[in-house]
Amino acid sequence: MKENILKISQIEKYYGTRSSLTKAIDNISFEVDKGEFVAIMGASGSGKTTLLNVISTIDKVTSGHIYVAGEDITKLKGNHLNKFRREELGFIFQDFNLLDTLTAYENIALALSIQNIDIKEIDQRIKRVTEDLDIKNVLKKYPYQMSGGQKQRVAAARAIITNPKLVLADEPTGALDSKSSKMLLERFHYLNQELTATILMVTHDAFTASYASRVIFIKDGKIFNEINKGNSSRKEFFDQIIDVVTLLGGDLNDAL
Amino acid sequence: MMLFKLSLKNIQKSVKDYAIYFFTLILGVAIFYVFNAIDSQTVMMNVSKSTYDIIKLMNNMLAGVSVFVSFILGLLIIYASRFLIKRRKKEFGIYLTLGMSKRKISFILFIETLVIGIISLIVGLVIGFILSQFMSMLVANMFEADITRFQFIFSMSACIKCLIYFGLMYLLVMIFNAVNISKCKLIDLLHGHKHSERIKLKNPIFCTIIFIVFATVLGVAYYLVTGGVEKLQNANQILIPMVMGVVSTFFIFWSLSGLLLRIFTNMKKVYYKGLNSFILRQFSSKINTTVFSMTIICLMLFVTICVLSSSLSIKNSMTSNLEELAPVDVQLTKIIATDIDKPDIIADYDLSIKETLKKNDYDIDEKLKDVIEFNIYEDVTVTLGRMLGDSFAEVSTKYKYLGYEKLERIIKISDYNKIAKLYGNEQYQLNENEYMIVADFNSMIEIRNEALKRNQPLVISHVSYYPKYQECQIGFIEISSNHINDGIIIVPDSAVVDLNIGYKGLLANYVKTAKEERSKFDLELRDVVDKIWDNTSLISINTKLEIAEASIGLGGLVTFIGLYLGIIFLISSAAILALKELSESSDNKERFRMLRKIGTDEKMIHQALFRQIAIFFMFPLVIAIIHSIFGIMFCNTILETFGNDQLLPSIIMTAVFIVIIYGGYFLITYVCSKNIIKDR
């Protein structure tokens, strides 16, 4: 029996007033097991970013429940939310969100130092994680001195260094060129396989999604389809994704 | 009309951003009003004519200072409005893309400035009006006038002056804004906030060297104005330590920012605790770009602290000196000049002052009591230069312009003891071959002590006298407001027999003690003396009341101008700091949002923000305080003649001003920044 990390049960998110209601999320339910690498695909406006926001507690659901490791996070408030975010979740954003005043090392360390972890421990963990992500040589650099790929790997290091139950990635390859994207995704794959990190990634890019073990498609706030990689190769999985995307139609096609 | 509405909405919307701007404008107007309204406040006061003259002089000087102040405020307002435009670049960019012309945008800004100007003027004047009532109590207290009929006074002239000066300033701001907008490019407006910051890392060894070099320069400058102050011979030479101080302040800020960061980064336990690394980087990234303004602010604070504490202490000690240094009501002096050929005056030389007065129908016995007469003798061979003896060569190279040829004042011991008894000062005994010197002017005491230590003999009529004491004794004869007795030689009575009289003196109290009565006596006596002056006698008059009024007036004048300038400087520097800090807040907003996303507690974020702003405000203040310690010591030396000995209360007063104004700006900055970084 696999351990359930994330359980989303019948969540809805409405915007606007009663007279003009927008359903950004319309009754979505799914589960993510420990050690899974799940991609959520959808066109812009499909509700995928809203979905990520409510899971990451940046936004609140209108109804329904979200359980992370058995805890209902829709009930959390104030500093419990912050505590949850800093201890249970790791974030990777499209625009990296590194602090421009800090070096790579300090950016990564900050995630631990706000948990009041001792510097010796911080140093050891950073050594380990930077080897895994191949960014040892940029630790002393500032964000503006790094390439986009390096920045995103630093952000990834910051996200996983706290040993979060769930890593949330919002269009992590959105601002990267194809070579850097590939390198980052291979690192994600490595983190997922070797360190059994659970990753939930939002993307509109089929190539990026093909690195996941499962892809959930969202359209107009609802789950449209879901495919598993199973034992197929990455190339085969990519073709399957393209098929679904074609089926979905709309502007997701344009994005390809 | 549409544009007008837009402007009003803009002000409403950005009232939080404008808080500092408003606060500064209102304070500026209020203070401007208060100091210019003193004029009308004092008209109502019950003061003597001489005091009134001094108040008039003060008002004229305050009016002059106001021009300077308005200049500073003008610069400050332009700086502040530039900051506000910067913050709203994106908004203007959107207007431009929508097809609004630059002229229309300028018009919007014009309306905004107008509205803000009018509101701040009204509020400022109201606050100024209230404050000026307290001010008039302060003025009355300072000039020791009794407020027999206190009433609220609104100074129309000060109000009109405010309107004109600030109207001009706002007009300047409008022109400046229009120019600023017309020069803007659309692309910069839209993407103006996205310039990513480059952090230039400084070489630590280079920083250390720079720091050590300029800390040494600063140390030398400090020494020059304190320990080595005697080497400064004229006013121009004070420029050297000043320039040294300014330059080294700049480089100390420059190097210290790099060094401190380096030190803290190496203290890993501290650095990687909570948000410390973030706070320190925030600070250092900013100080890299703001070393220059930090220097300016630090120097302005330094001037503020020195001006406030010195001017307040002058006032304090002037009033306290009076009781001690002018113990009797009146002193008359009859000069015995050898180069006069009017027979009446020469005939008068032989009369005592008492006799002269009686001859001129002034009834001394009815009006004066405790009368003492004394003679001051001179000898052409007894000059300051001679009295310095062996130490003359050394002293004269150090102080070139001391009157070494001046004849020394000599008094016989019995006369001195009579005076000392009346004053309540110590009385002395001298043996036949002894002399002594009394003085109370510190620098002269030091010079004379050198000679006394060497047992410098005094030769009068071929008889030698030797100092009874190795140093000057504290004492004086003439009534005055300050410690200005540079030395009187006291000799045994037998020594003066063959000496010429330099002048004759008379000290007395009036028979009546009430202030009004004494003032009447003053006028009466002055009338008599003025009438005979240069006709039949050379008697001059000096009274306790006149000394008191002159010195209180002078003290008040210095205090008010000091207060005025000090407060304006304080406001300016605090406002610049606050605006600088707030202009960073849009960048900070991004950074704090990132911190929130990775799960930092609100409490931690607020703490970080607070510390960040606190460091930013404290850094220049701390250095300014260190500067001020030496600056005040220097002022103390310069103002020694005023008897600048009550520093503590005035330093406390200065601290209160700084805590209220500087602290107020600090709090507003914190609250505004907190609002700006708030997650919406």
Boltz contact constraints between the chains, C-beta under 6 A:
constraints:
  - contact:
      token1: [A, 79]
      token2: [B, 601]
      max_distance: 6.0
  - contact:
      token1: [A, 82]
      token2: [B, 599]
      max_distance: 6.0
  - contact:
      token1: [A, 82]
      token2: [B, 601]
      max_distance: 6.0
  - contact:
      token1: [A, 85]
      token2: [B, 599]
      max_distance: 6.0
  - contact:
      token1: [A, 86]
      token2: [B, 599]
      max_distance: 6.0
  - contact:
      token1: [A, 91]
      token2: [B, 597]
      max_distance: 6.0
  - contact:
      token1: [A, 97]
      token2: [B, 594]
      max_distance: 6.0
  - contact:
      token1: [A, 99]
      token2: [B, 591]
      max_distance: 6.0
  - contact:
      token1: [A, 100]
      token2: [B, 197]
      max_distance: 6.0
  - contact:
      token1: [A, 101]
      token2: [B, 281]
      max_distance: 6.0
  - contact:
      token1: [A, 101]
      token2: [B, 282]
      max_distance: 6.0
  - contact:
      token1: [A, 101]
      token2: [B, 285]
      max_distance: 6.0
  - contact:
      token1: [A, 102]
      token2: [B, 281]
      max_distance: 6.0
  - contact:
      token1: [A, 106]
      token2: [B, 277]
      max_distance: 6.0
  - contact:
      token1: [A, 109]
      token2: [B, 272]
      max_distance: 6.0
  - contact:
      token1: [A, 111]
      token2: [B, 598]
      max_distance: 6.0
  - contact:
      token1: [A, 113]
      token2: [B, 272]
      max_distance: 6.0
  - contact:
      token1: [A, 114]
      token2: [B, 600]
      max_distance: 6.0
  - contact:
      token1: [A, 119]
      token2: [B, 268]
      max_distance: 6.0
  - contact:
      token1: [A, 119]
      token2: [B, 269]
      max_distance: 6.0
  - contact:
      token1: [A, 119]
      token2: [B, 272]
      max_distance: 6.0
  - contact:
      token1: [A, 122]
      token2: [B, 272]
      max_distance: 6.0
  - contact:
      token1: [A, 142]
      token2: [B, 199]
      max_distance: 6.0
  - contact:
      token1: [A, 144]
      token2: [B, 196]
      max_distance: 6.0
